[in-house]
Amino acid sequence: MVKLESLKKSNQFKKALKEKKVYSEYFSIFAAKNFYKPKNKNNLLISFVMKKKIGNAVKRNKIRRKLKAIVHKLLKKKGAINRDYTYIVFGKSNAYSKKQNILMPEMTKSFNKIK
């Protein structure tokens, strides 16, 4: 089973934000070739970031949970997400009211653009 491992240090975030970028109506994905080794070889380095401008903690956490669930589903499909990259996903407030079945194809398209 693949686990999601979050970035911890600000220099890791800065490196990932400099390379590839993909924007969507519901989220933005930033990616960089793995410059940092995950604890376990199977882990995926990905962080989910929500700005306070989105709303209160309940709203931000709901968006984060939706996006994480979609990434977990995509990891079960072979080749949907390239594990050679470190990702940062910035959620947007539009994602709060949308269902997962609307967000899933958007996320798939975005990860395919990064490959």
ZIVEN-V78183 format. One record per residue. N is the residue number from 1. RES is the residue in one small letter. SS is DSSP state (hx for helix, st for strand, lp for the rest). OMEGA is omega in degrees with one decimal (NA if undefined). D_CENTER is the distance of its C-alpha to the mean C-alpha in Angstrom with 2 decimals. Layout:
# ZIVEN-V78183
n={N & N}
res={RES & RES}
ss={SS & SS}
omega={OMEGA & OMEGA}
d_center={D_CENTER & D_CENTER}
This chain:
# ZIVEN-V78183
n={1 & 2 & 3 & 4 & 5 & 6 & 7 & 8 & 9 & 10 & 11 & 12 & 13 & 14 & 15 & 16 & 17 & 18 & 19 & 20 & 21 & 22 & 23 & 24 & 25 & 26 & 27 & 28 & 29 & 30 & 31 & 32 & 33 & 34 & 35 & 36 & 37 & 38 & 39 & 40 & 41 & 42 & 43 & 44 & 45 & 46 & 47 & 48 & 49 & 50 & 51 & 52 & 53 & 54 & 55 & 56 & 57 & 58 & 59 & 60 & 61 & 62 & 63 & 64 & 65 & 66 & 67 & 68 & 69 & 70 & 71 & 72 & 73 & 74 & 75 & 76 & 77 & 78 & 79 & 80 & 81 & 82 & 83 & 84 & 85 & 86 & 87 & 88 & 89 & 90 & 91 & 92 & 93 & 94 & 95 & 96 & 97 & 98 & 99 & 100 & 101 & 102 & 103 & 104 & 105 & 106 & 107 & 108 & 109 & 110 & 111 & 112 & 113 & 114 & 115}
res={m & v & k & l & e & s & l & k & k & s & n & q & f & k & k & a & l & k & e & k & k & v & y & s & e & y & f & s & i & f & a & a & k & n & f & y & k & p & k & n & k & n & n & l & l & i & s & f & v & m & k & k & k & i & g & n & a & v & k & r & n & k & i & r & r & k & l & k & a & i & v & h & k & l & l & k & k & k & g & a & i & n & r & d & y & t & y & i & v & f & g & k & s & n & a & y & s & k & k & q & n & i & l & m & p & e & m & t & k & s & f & n & k & i & k}
ss={lp & lp & lp & st & st & lp & lp & lp & lp & hx & hx & hx & hx & hx & hx & hx & hx & hx & lp & st & st & st & st & lp & lp & lp & st & st & st & st & st & st & st & lp & lp & lp & lp & lp & lp & lp & lp & lp & lp & st & st & st & st & st & st & lp & lp & hx & hx & hx & lp & lp & hx & hx & hx & hx & hx & hx & hx & hx & hx & hx & hx & hx & hx & hx & hx & hx & hx & hx & hx & hx & lp & lp & lp & lp & lp & lp & lp & lp & st & st & st & st & st & st & st & lp & hx & hx & hx & hx & lp & lp & lp & hx & hx & hx & hx & hx & hx & hx & hx & hx & hx & hx & hx & hx & hx & hx & lp}
omega={179.4 & 177.2 & 176.6 & 179.5 & -175.7 & 173.9 & -174.9 & -170.8 & -176.3 & 178.9 & 175.4 & 177.9 & -178.7 & 178.6 & -177.7 & -178.3 & -175.9 & -171.0 & -172.5 & -179.5 & 175.0 & -177.5 & 178.3 & 177.8 & -173.2 & -178.6 & 173.3 & 179.3 & 175.0 & -176.3 & 175.6 & 175.2 & -177.8 & 177.2 & -175.0 & -176.9 & 175.6 & -179.7 & 178.3 & -176.5 & -178.0 & -175.4 & 175.0 & 178.5 & -178.6 & 176.7 & 178.3 & -175.0 & 175.7 & 178.6 & -179.7 & 179.0 & -178.7 & -178.5 & -177.7 & -174.8 & -179.4 & -179.2 & -179.5 & -178.7 & 178.6 & 177.3 & 179.8 & 179.6 & 177.8 & -177.5 & 177.4 & 179.9 & 178.4 & 178.8 & 177.2 & 178.6 & -180.0 & 179.0 & 178.5 & 174.9 & -179.2 & 173.5 & -179.7 & 178.7 & 178.6 & -176.9 & 177.9 & -178.0 & 170.8 & -173.9 & 168.2 & -179.7 & 175.8 & 178.9 & 176.8 & -174.6 & 178.1 & -176.8 & -176.6 & -174.6 & -177.7 & 177.5 & -179.0 & -178.2 & 173.9 & -177.7 & -175.8 & 179.9 & 177.1 & -179.8 & 179.1 & 178.5 & -177.8 & 179.9 & 177.0 & 177.2 & -177.7 & -176.3 & NA}
d_center={17.67 & 14.36 & 13.02 & 9.75 & 10.96 & 9.98 & 11.38 & 14.70 & 16.74 & 16.75 & 17.79 & 14.68 & 12.62 & 15.40 & 15.36 & 11.73 & 12.32 & 15.51 & 14.71 & 12.95 & 11.60 & 10.89 & 11.70 & 12.03 & 14.16 & 11.61 & 8.53 & 8.15 & 6.09 & 8.04 & 9.02 & 12.16 & 14.35 & 14.45 & 16.80 & 16.52 & 17.45 & 15.71 & 18.31 & 18.52 & 18.45 & 16.44 & 13.54 & 10.06 & 9.10 & 5.61 & 5.93 & 5.50 & 8.37 & 10.96 & 14.17 & 17.47 & 18.65 & 16.72 & 19.23 & 20.30 & 18.50 & 18.91 & 17.13 & 14.17 & 13.87 & 14.31 & 11.42 & 9.17 & 11.01 & 10.71 & 6.98 & 7.26 & 10.37 & 9.24 & 7.05 & 10.31 & 12.43 & 11.06 & 11.67 & 15.16 & 15.86 & 17.04 & 15.58 & 12.76 & 10.16 & 11.89 & 12.01 & 13.85 & 10.97 & 9.14 & 5.68 & 5.10 & 3.52 & 7.11 & 8.46 & 11.96 & 15.06 & 15.68 & 13.11 & 15.40 & 18.28 & 16.78 & 16.86 & 14.31 & 16.55 & 16.07 & 12.28 & 12.06 & 13.92 & 12.07 & 8.71 & 11.08 & 12.80 & 10.00 & 9.09 & 12.91 & 13.57 & 11.92 & 14.20}
